[in-house]
Amino acid sequence: MISGREIKVLDKNSEFYGVPASRLMENAGKSVANFVKKHFNTNSNALFFCGTGNNGGDGFVAARYLAKSHKVTVFLTGKESEIKTNISKENFLKLKVKTHDLSDINSIDNLLSKNNIIIDAMLGIGLTGNLREPYATIVNKINDMKKTVISVDIPTGFGTKTAIKPNFTITFHDTKDGMNKKNSGDIMIIDISIPKKAIDYIGPGELTTYYPKPKKESHKGENGRLLIVGGGPYYGAPALSSFAAQRTGVDLVLVATPKKVARAITSYSPLIKPVRLAKDIAKLSPTLIVKELNDENHLVSDDIKIIETLIDKVDALLIGPGLGSEGEVQKSVEKIVDLFVKNKKPITVDADAIKVIGKKPHLIKNSQVVLTPHTGEFNELTGIKLSNKLDERKENVKKWAEKLGATIILKGHVDVISNGRETKYNDIHNEAMTVGGTGDVLAGIIAALLSKGVEPFNAARIGAFINGSAGNAAFNKRSYGLIATDLIEEIPHVLKKYL
């Protein structure tokens, strides 16, 4: 069983991996026609009700194929000019059957009486809210006629008070969430040749489906406020994460870091170019706020009081980049993670903070956490030494994600992403991305998405795609000389391309 939003992901990723939406529509429509041919003789008359979206497009294709053996009529529940997608419009223009549109709505009763098979291809998985006119009227008329009704993919109005009650539903790839015999009749699952890679691997579909675009009426702070706790022996890591988060579209980023790291970060612009005065960072990067912690060099226990004052001011936490693994650092990480979990705030646990979770896994049990280990850090997290076999890596990541009640993205030549229930691969990246800092960029992207309200598993999937796509774009320009900041420059271009 699959959700409507995941079907949108598959449609987009299918195109990305070589099977365009037009071919999926052709396969879907042809399968509906074949079902009718197989189960109903040629004396049967078929009336198609087709919407103006891609569900209607499936109906147009089915009508075209079925017209070779049956008498077919098509009723468009709108006007030709209102057909929403090019592929649906192309298939409408290929029809060589009698067609009606919304201007003929008064003829529906007469059309229903003359046809004994009704094909419902009005509305698909994109329906939100209650069924609007003219669909509510048409649905009620179809249900009242007691004819043989076949719904395409899902019954129109599915999940609302006013829905088609079909005898059969021809659904594609898998049943949709909530479908059963009572609301969908006999369900036939049809394979429409979605490529296996689009099912197993992430692609742009996750980004286009789950990225939360800001509303026009939204204001500062409503689209993500992120706290990053990092820095110590490594200066650049929290800076890279913070700039990546900003480029991912978060409203505000606050970096809490030891004094010497704070001074270093405030001497950089978002492109890691030095500026003369610390105050100039506010001009160059107005969404970045740097908070000095107590100690000059490390995260310490006294910093917990400072972090407590920030919890209500942020939507998510990224902890780990550049922290180091001093004893007091690890104890402080433990307390900070515990605070955010108890306050039900999502967390990205990266780098040196992963070791802390390995020692105290109960800290994050069944919480909104994304862990971002590479192979060595996975060993610190779980005690498991991973093999290079992808299937074995997948099983281990899935097992531990389920055990921890968290999302894990295992970084490697093929990333493995799992929340214990669903698991995806990612190979969108390149060998030059082994350069230091690209993991910090990934962590910043994922944390930004969490702060914008994206669910952890989806944030990890989107983050891997954005990071890898940005890395590939940087590689095309910089070859093996790319550095982590090159990825940050490319993040907006990835967003622009797919959103």
N, C-alpha and C positions, 0 to 999 in steps of 0.2 A: 504494500500500500504506500502511496506517495502523495505528498501535498501538492496543491496547485502551484505554489511558489517554486517547488523543486522541479516541476515540469517546465516552468519558464527557464530555470537554470539549464536543464537538459537541452531544451530547444536552442538556446544560445550557444552552449558548448558543442552541440552537434554541428552547428555551422562552423564553429571555430576549428573543429577537427575534421572537416571535409564533407559533411553531409548537410547541404543547405536546407532551409525551412521549406523551400518549394518542393524538394524531393520528399520530405516528411509529409507534407500536405498531400502530395500525389499518392503516396503509399497509404495514407490514412483513408482518403476518399475511395480509392480503389478497393480497399478491404471492406468498406461498408457496402459498396455495390456488389461485391462477391458474396457477401452474407445474404443479401436480398435475393440474388440469383439462385443461391443454393437452397433457400428455404421457402421461396414463393414462386409460383409458376408465372408464365409470361402473360397470363390473363389479368394479373394484378396490376392495378394502377397505383403509382406512387406519387405522393405530394410531398415535396421538400419545403420545409420552412427554414430559411437560411438567414442568419444575422449578417451584420456588416463587418464582423471581425474574422479572425482566422477559423473559428468554429464554422462560420458560414462558408468560408473557403473550402473546408473539408467537404461540406455539403455540395458545393458546386462541382467539385471533382467527382464525388459519388454520383451525382445526377448525370454528369457527362457519360460516365461508364455505364450506368444502368440504362440510359436511354437507348443503348444498342440492343436491348432485349425486352424492355418494358416501356409502357407509356408513362412518361414522366412530366410533371409540372413543377415549376419552382416559384415559390412566393418569397420575395426579398422583404424582410421586415424593416425596410428603410427605403432609401433611394440609391440608385447606382452611384451618384456623386458622393454618397456618405460611406461607401465601402472604405475601410480604414487602412488596409495594407495593400501594397502593390501585388503581392502574390494572390491575394483573394480577388482583386480586381481583374487580374489576368485570367483567372479561372472562370470568373463570371462572364467575361467576354468570349470565352471558348464555348459557352453553352449554345446548343442548337435545339432548344426545347422551348415550349411555351412558358413565359415568365410573367409574373405579376409583381407589383411592388406595393408600398404602403398606401398609395393612392387608390388601390383596389381593395381596401380593408373590408368594405361592405360585401365583398364577394366571397369572404372566407367560408361562411356557412355552406354556400353552394359548392365550393371547391372540396370541402371536407366530405360532403355527401357523395361526391362522384369518385372519390379515391378510397381504397380500402387499406393502403399502407401509408402511414404518416412518418416521415423522417424528420426528426427534431435536430436541427443544426443551428439553433439560434444563438445561444450563449454558452460559452465554455467556462474555463476555470477562473476567468478574470472578474466574475461577478462579485460586487460588494454591495451590502445593504439589501433592501427589499427590491422585489421585481417591479420595474416601472412600466408605464404604458409605452408602446402598444403591447408589450410582451405579456403583461398580466391578463389582458383580454384574450389574446391568442392562446395562451396556455389553458385558460379556463374553457375555451371553446373546444380545444383538442381533447381535454380530459372528459368533457361532457359527451363527446361523440362516441366514445367506447370503440374506437378503431384500433387496429394493430399499430402500435407506436414503437419506433426504434430511435433511441437517442444516440447522438454522436458524441463520444468521449464522456460527457456527463449530461444528465437531464437538465434542460433549461430551468433555471430557478432553483437548482439544487442547493439545499441548505436554507431555503426561505419557506415562508408559509404557502407561497403559490409556486408550485413546481410541476413540471410534466411528470406524469406517472406512466412510465413506459413499460412495454412488455419485455423489451430487450434494450440493453445499452452496449454499444460497441465502443470499448474504451482502449486507449493506446498506451503501450508499454507496461502499464501496471494499473491496478485499481486506484482510484483517488480516495483520499481520506474520507471516511464516513459512508462510502458506498456499500449497499447491501441489497438483497433481493427485494425487500419491501420498498425501498425508494428508487431502485434502479432496474427492477425486473431481473431477467436472466442476464448475467454479465459475461461478455465475451472479451477476453484480453487479446489484443492484436499487436504483434511485433511490427513496428514501422521502420525498422533498421536504423535506430539511433546507434551510432558507433560505440563500441565497447569502451573506447578511451573517454568518450564524453560522459559515460556512466561512472567510470573508475577514477578519473582525474578531474581536478579543478580546471576552470577556464574563466573567461570573462562573464559567464552567466551568473556566478556568485556575486560579482561586483555590480552588475546591472540590476540584479534582483534585490539585493539586500543592502546596498549602500544607502544610508538615509540622507537624501538631499534636503538641505535646509528649506523650510517654508518661507515664502516671501515675507510673511508678517513676523518671522522670528527675530529675536534681538540677541545681543551679545551674551554668551554664556549658555544659551539654550541648545547649542550644537556641540557640546562637549567641553568639559573642563578636566584636564588631566594633571595629576601629580606624578612626577618622576623622582624617585629616591635612588640616587646613584652617585658614583664618583668616589674617589679615594686615591688608590694607587694609579688609576687610569682616568685621565682628564677628559679625553675625547668622547668616551662612550655615552654619558648622559647628554652631552651636547648633540651628538648625532641622533640619538633617540628623540630629543626634543624638537629638532628641526624637521625630522621625518614626520613626527606627529602633526606639526603645524602644516606641512605640505599635504597631509592627508585630509585636512579640512576641519581640524579641531578648533574651537573658539579661543581657548586659553590653555597655556601650558605653564605649570609651575614646577621648577626644578629645586628640590631641597638637597643640598650637597655641602660637604665640608668647605671651610673658608677658602682654602687655596684653589679648589676646583671652581668655586663660585667666581673667584676673580678671573680665572682662566676663561670660563664660559662667557662672562660679560665682556671679554675682550674680542669675542668673535661675532661676526655677522652670521646670518643663516647659511652662508656659503663658506663659512670658516675663513673669512678674511679679517685680519686684525683691524680694530678701530682704535682711535686715540683715547677716548674716554669711555668709562663703563656706562655712563648714562646714554651713550649713543646707541647702545643695544636696543633701547626702547624705540628709537626711530626706525632702526633697521628691522626689528622683529618685535612689534608691539604686542604680540600675543604671548611672548615669553617673559615670565617673571622668575628671577633667580632668588632663592631664599637661602641665606647663609645659615648653616647649622653651627653647633657649639665648638667643635674641634677643628683644628687646622687641617688635619690629615685624614681622619676617619669618621665614619658614622659611629656614634657612641650612645650609651643608654640615656643620657640627659636629653638627647634629641627627640625622644618619644613624646615629651610634652609639647614640643613644637609641632610635630606631626599631628598630634591630637587636635590642635587648633585648626588644622587644615582639612580635616576629613569632611566637614559639612560644606566646604567651599569647592570640592571637586567631585567628579562623577566616577572616576576610576583611578587606579594606581598602577604604575610600572615600577617595579623594584628589582634592582640587581645590576644594571649596567655599570661596570667599572668599580664596584664596591670593594672588591678584594674579599679575603676570607679570614680576616683577623677574628679572634675569639669573641671580642665585644661586638664586632660588626654582625656576626651571625646571631648573637643573642638579641641584638636590636632589630634585625630583620624579622626574627621570629615574633617579636612583640608587635611590630608594625603590621605584618600580615594578619596576625590574630585580630588586631583592631579593625582592619578593613573588612575581614570576613564577618565579624560580629556586627558591623554596620551595613552588611549586605551590599558592599561596593565591589564591583568586578576588579580583578587584578591580573596583570601580566607578570609572571615570575620568570626572570631571565638571568642568565649568566651565573654569577656567584651566589645569588639567592636560591638557585635550584638545589644546591647542596643542603641548605637548611631544611627544605621540604623533604629531602631524602631522609633526614634524621628525625623529622617530626611530621610525617604525612597526615596525621590527624588534623593538623592546622587548617588544611584546605578541603577536608572531606566534604563532598557534595556541595561545593560552592562555585561561584562564577569565576573560575580561574583558568587562564591559559598558561601552560608551561612550554618553554621554547628550547629544549635541550638539543645539543648535538650528541653524537654517539657516546662520547666520554661523560657528558653531563647526565645522559640517560642512565649510565652505570651508577653515577653518584645518587641519582634519584631512586633507582630501583634495586641496585645490586646486580642487575642483569648485564652481561657482556653480549652485545648484539652481534649476530653474524652479518654477512653481506647479502644474504638471501632476502629478497624483498618480501616474500610471503611470510617468512619468519619474523621480520621486523614489524610487518603489519600486525601480526597476531600478538606480539609483545606490546606494541603501543596500544592496541585496542584493549588488551587485558588490563594494562596498568591505568589507562584512562577510566575504565569502568571501576577498577578497584579504588582509585582516588576520587572518583566522582568529579573529574575535571576534564578539560580539553588539553591534549598534548599535540604539539607539532614537533616531530622529530626531524631535525634538519640533516640533510644528506644529499647524495647524488640524485636520489629521488626522495622528496620529503614525504613523510607519512603523517596524516592529520586525523585524529580520532577523538570522539567524546565518549567512547565505550559502546555506543550504539551504532553510529555511522562512522565510516572510515573512508578517506579519500587520499589519493596520491597527488603529488605535484612535481613536475619536471620542467617547469618554466623558469629557467635560470641558466647560468653558464659557468664554466670552470674558472673564469676570472673573478667570480664573486667569492672565492676563498679569501680574498683580501680582507684584512681586519676592518671591522666596523659595519659590514653589511648585516650582521646579525643584530647589531644595535639599531640599525635602520628598520629591520623587520619588526623588532620588539616595539619600536615607537609607532609604527603603522598599526599594529594590532591593538596596542593600548589606546590609540586615538579612536579606533573604531569601537572599542568597548565603552569609551567615554561618551560616544555618540549613541549608545543604546543598542548596539549590535550584539546579538547573542554570541557567546564565546566561540562555539564551533564555526559559526559563519564569519566572525572576526578573524579567526585563524585562516580560514580558506581565502577570504578576500585579501588579507594581509600577505599571504604567500603569493597570490597572483600579482598584486600591485608591486611588491618587492622584486619578484622575478622579472616581471615585464619591464620595470624601470631599469633593472640590471641588464637586460638584453638590449634595451635602447641605448644605455650607456656604453655597452660593449660595441655596438655598431659605430659609435663615435670615437671611442677611446681604445678599443681593442684590449690587449692584456695590460694596458696601463691605466685602466679605470681604478678609481678609488671610491670610498663609500659616499663621499659628498656628491659624486656624479649621479648616484642613484637618487639622492634627494632632489636634485635638479629635475630629474625625469618624472617624478611622481605626479605633478600636475598634468603632464602630457598624457600619462596613462589614464588619469581621471577624465580628461577632456575627450580622449578617443572613445571611451566606452560609456560615458554617462550622458 
